[in-house]
Each structure stands twice: as C-alpha cells, then as structure tokens.
C-alpha cells in the first residue's frame, strides 16, 4: 500500500471554502452608512478582501479619512460582522463533499484565514463541524498572512511537517503565504481573484473546481 506523502490540507476560508462576499459587502456598507461615508460596490469589496477586516475597512473608506474614523469603523465592523457573517454566506459547490472525503481518508484539515478568529470559528462550526481539526484566524496577536506564522502554528498543532502538507487559497495573499511557508500551494479559480493575478504572484498549480482540486492534492502524493 502506497504511503501518503501529503497528510494535511490547509485551507484559506474567504473565496476558497466559503463565498462570504455578500455578507462582507453588506456588513462593510452598513458600517460606512452608519458613519456617513459612501458605500462600495461588491466588486470593490471583492478587491479589498484577503488581508483581514482592518485592511478592508482602510480600503473601503474614502482617501484622507482620519485614523480615528478608520479605527471606529474597524471596531464597529468586528462587532457587526460577527453577528451578520452567515446570512448569505455558504460553501462553494462541492467544497463540503471534498472536505468530508478528505476527512474519511484520514487527511488532517485546518483553516488558516485572515478573518477575525471568532467569526471564522462560528462559520467553521456551522458548516464543517468536526471535519476541521484546527481553525486559525486574526486573534489580534499573531501576524496575518502572507506571514507564515499561522501556517507554522497549524502544522505544529497537527504534528505535521510542511513537506507533508499543502495549502489551498484563492488570492495573491495565499500564493505569497505558500511561498513564505516554503510549502506546496494550489490556487483555486472560483474565488475572489483571477488566474492572472495568481500567476503574477508565482502560483504554479491551479484548480477550476473541487474535482480538479482533489486530483491536484492526490498528485502531490
């Protein structure tokens, strides 16, 4: 029997496992409206997602907005989004089925996201339950992706070497996270960025759907 080289699959959340764009757009625009700031389109919010909520707010507010207002919007967004993160949010087609299959085949599964950790864990618990071994998000302490810190933290928790894991994501942040972690990375093409963006930042492996993603994971060993 062939011994698996890859023993763990680490996933990004927004744009990879979950289509969170509608709830992120609605929540961001709610906060902007509350502060008498102009709203943003869904495509604009899409381009702002990936670096964490603070970054999204900084990009969403008008240029020259004071740091005081940015900080106020950020704190309000943390509270509001936590309670409104699952109104329209759902897994992408085939995602849950793939994760369940990987779980049955004894792969370890972790989620590493720049989303606020409490919101990430709420979403994980609702949609994936005990399929996921470990969820890491923005806890206000550890550097966010593309820093490799949370990847290393997940691998240590799972007792898995980086050579035995693959990282899955949809954005340039994820490509750089894979590079900085010195591990294999697969870019999914159903998320928040175009393939050209991923290629520009050095992605080499891609999957257009979950069937292709499973094949790419299995090709790695």
C-alpha positions as CSV (number, residue, x, y, z in Angstrom):
1,X,0.0,0.0,0.0
2,X,1.4,3.4,-1.0
3,X,2.2,5.7,1.9
4,X,0.7,9.2,1.5
5,X,3.2,12.0,1.3
6,X,0.5,14.7,1.9
7,X,-1.1,14.1,5.3
8,X,-2.7,17.6,5.9
9,X,-4.6,20.0,3.7
10,X,-4.7,23.7,4.9
11,X,-7.4,25.9,3.5
12,X,-8.0,29.6,3.3
13,X,-11.6,30.5,4.1
14,X,-13.0,33.5,2.1
15,X,-13.1,32.8,-1.6
16,X,-11.7,29.3,-1.1
17,X,-14.1,27.3,1.1
18,X,-16.8,29.9,1.6
19,X,-18.5,32.5,-0.6
20,X,-18.5,35.3,2.0
21,X,-18.7,38.2,-0.4
22,X,-22.3,39.2,0.0
23,X,-22.2,39.3,3.8
24,X,-18.8,41.1,3.7
25,X,-20.2,43.7,1.3
26,X,-23.5,44.2,3.2
27,X,-21.6,44.5,6.6
28,X,-19.0,46.9,5.2
29,X,-21.6,49.1,3.6
30,X,-23.7,49.1,6.8
31,X,-20.7,50.4,8.7
32,X,-19.9,53.0,6.1
33,X,-23.5,54.2,6.1
34,X,-23.5,54.4,9.9
35,X,-20.6,56.8,9.6
36,X,-22.0,58.9,6.7
37,X,-19.4,57.5,4.3
38,X,-20.2,56.5,0.7
39,X,-21.0,52.8,0.1
40,X,-18.9,50.5,-2.1
41,X,-19.8,48.0,-4.9
42,X,-19.5,44.3,-4.5
43,X,-16.6,44.2,-7.0
44,X,-14.8,46.9,-5.0
45,X,-15.2,44.9,-1.7
46,X,-14.0,41.8,-3.6
47,X,-10.8,43.5,-4.3
48,X,-10.4,44.6,-0.7
49,X,-10.8,41.1,0.8
50,X,-7.8,38.9,1.7
51,X,-5.7,40.9,4.2
52,X,-8.2,41.0,7.1
53,X,-11.0,43.2,8.2
54,X,-8.8,46.2,9.2
55,X,-7.4,46.3,5.6
56,X,-10.9,46.0,4.1
57,X,-12.1,49.0,6.1
58,X,-9.0,51.0,5.3
59,X,-9.5,50.4,1.6
60,X,-13.3,51.0,1.8
61,X,-13.3,54.4,3.4
62,X,-12.6,57.5,1.3
63,X,-9.0,58.6,0.9
64,X,-7.9,61.0,3.6
65,X,-10.4,59.6,6.1
66,X,-8.9,60.2,9.6
67,X,-7.3,57.4,11.5
68,X,-9.8,58.0,14.3
69,X,-12.8,57.3,12.0
70,X,-11.0,54.3,10.4
71,X,-10.4,52.8,13.9
72,X,-14.1,53.5,14.8
73,X,-15.3,51.8,11.7
74,X,-13.0,48.8,12.2
75,X,-14.2,48.2,15.8
76,X,-17.8,48.5,14.7
77,X,-17.2,46.1,11.8
78,X,-15.7,43.5,14.1
79,X,-18.9,43.5,16.2
80,X,-21.4,43.8,13.4
81,X,-19.9,41.2,11.1
82,X,-19.6,38.6,13.8
83,X,-23.4,38.8,14.1
84,X,-24.1,39.0,10.4
85,X,-21.5,36.7,8.9
86,X,-23.8,33.8,7.9
87,X,-26.9,35.5,6.4
88,X,-25.9,34.8,2.7
89,X,-22.6,33.0,3.3
90,X,-22.3,29.4,2.1
91,X,-19.6,26.9,1.0
92,X,-18.8,26.8,-2.7
93,X,-20.2,23.9,-4.7
94,X,-18.5,20.6,-3.9
95,X,-16.4,22.0,-1.1
96,X,-18.1,20.3,1.8
97,X,-18.2,17.0,0.0
98,X,-14.5,17.2,-0.8
99,X,-13.6,18.0,2.8
100,X,-15.7,15.1,4.1
101,X,-14.0,12.8,1.6
102,X,-10.5,14.0,2.7
103,X,-11.6,13.6,6.3
104,X,-12.7,10.0,5.7
105,X,-9.3,9.3,4.0
106,X,-7.6,10.5,7.2
107,X,-6.2,13.8,6.0
108,X,-5.8,16.4,8.7
109,X,-7.7,19.5,7.8
110,X,-7.1,23.1,9.0
111,X,-8.4,26.5,8.1
112,X,-6.0,29.5,8.1
113,X,-7.7,32.8,7.4
114,X,-7.2,36.5,8.0
115,X,-10.8,36.7,9.0
116,X,-11.4,37.5,12.7
117,X,-10.9,34.3,14.5
118,X,-14.2,34.3,16.4
119,X,-16.1,34.8,13.2
120,X,-14.1,32.1,11.4
121,X,-14.8,29.6,14.1
122,X,-18.5,30.3,14.1
123,X,-18.6,29.7,10.3
124,X,-16.4,26.5,10.6
125,X,-18.6,25.1,13.4
126,X,-21.8,25.7,11.5
127,X,-20.7,24.3,8.1
128,X,-17.9,21.9,8.7
129,X,-18.2,20.7,12.4
130,X,-15.7,18.0,13.3
131,X,-14.4,17.7,9.7
132,X,-11.9,20.5,10.5
133,X,-9.2,19.8,13.1
134,X,-8.0,23.4,13.6
135,X,-9.1,26.9,12.7
136,X,-6.9,29.9,13.0
137,X,-7.9,33.5,12.2
138,X,-7.0,37.0,13.3
139,X,-6.6,36.9,17.0
140,X,-5.0,40.4,17.2
141,X,-1.7,38.9,18.2
142,X,-0.1,36.7,15.5
143,X,0.9,38.3,12.2
144,X,-1.6,37.7,9.4
145,X,-1.0,36.0,6.1
146,X,1.2,36.3,4.0
147,X,3.3,35.8,7.1
148,X,3.9,32.1,7.6
149,X,3.3,32.3,11.4
150,X,-0.2,30.9,11.5
151,X,0.7,28.1,9.0
152,X,3.6,27.1,11.3
153,X,1.2,27.3,14.2
154,X,-1.3,25.0,12.5
155,X,1.3,22.5,11.4
156,X,2.7,22.3,15.0
157,X,-0.8,21.8,16.3
158,X,-1.4,19.0,13.8
159,X,2.0,17.5,14.4
160,X,2.7,17.6,10.6
161,X,5.8,18.7,8.7
162,X,5.5,21.3,6.0
163,X,6.6,18.7,3.4
164,X,3.5,16.7,4.4
165,X,1.0,19.5,3.9
166,X,-0.5,21.5,1.0
167,X,-2.0,25.0,1.3
168,X,-5.1,25.9,-0.7
169,X,-6.2,29.5,-1.4
170,X,-7.7,31.9,-4.0
171,X,-5.7,35.1,-3.8
172,X,-2.2,36.7,-4.1
173,X,-2.1,36.7,-0.3
174,X,-2.4,32.9,-0.4
175,X,0.2,32.5,-3.1
176,X,2.7,34.5,-1.0
177,X,1.7,32.6,2.1
178,X,2.6,29.4,0.4
179,X,5.9,30.8,-0.7
180,X,6.8,32.3,2.7
181,X,5.9,28.9,4.3
182,X,8.0,27.1,1.8
183,X,5.3,24.6,1.0
184,X,3.1,23.4,-1.9
185,X,0.2,25.7,-2.8
186,X,-2.8,25.2,-5.1
187,X,-4.7,28.2,-6.3
188,X,-8.5,27.8,-6.8
189,X,-10.1,29.7,-9.6
190,X,-13.6,30.1,-8.3
191,X,-12.7,32.7,-5.6
192,X,-12.1,36.4,-5.4
193,X,-9.1,36.8,-7.8
194,X,-8.5,36.0,-11.5
195,X,-6.0,33.4,-12.6
196,X,-3.7,36.1,-14.0
197,X,-3.3,37.6,-10.5
198,X,-2.3,34.3,-9.1
199,X,0.2,33.7,-11.9
200,X,1.6,37.1,-11.5
201,X,2.5,36.3,-7.9
202,X,4.0,33.0,-8.7
203,X,1.3,30.3,-8.5
204,X,2.1,27.2,-10.4
205,X,-0.8,24.8,-9.5
206,X,-4.5,25.5,-10.1
207,X,-7.9,24.0,-9.8
208,X,-11.1,25.2,-11.6
209,X,-13.4,23.1,-9.4
210,X,-13.3,20.7,-6.5
211,X,-12.9,17.7,-8.7
212,X,-9.7,19.2,-10.1
213,X,-8.6,20.3,-6.6
214,X,-8.8,16.7,-5.3
215,X,-6.8,15.5,-8.3
216,X,-4.1,18.1,-7.7
217,X,-3.9,17.2,-4.0
218,X,-3.6,13.5,-4.8
219,X,-0.9,14.2,-7.5
220,X,1.3,15.6,-4.8
221,X,1.5,12.2,-3.2
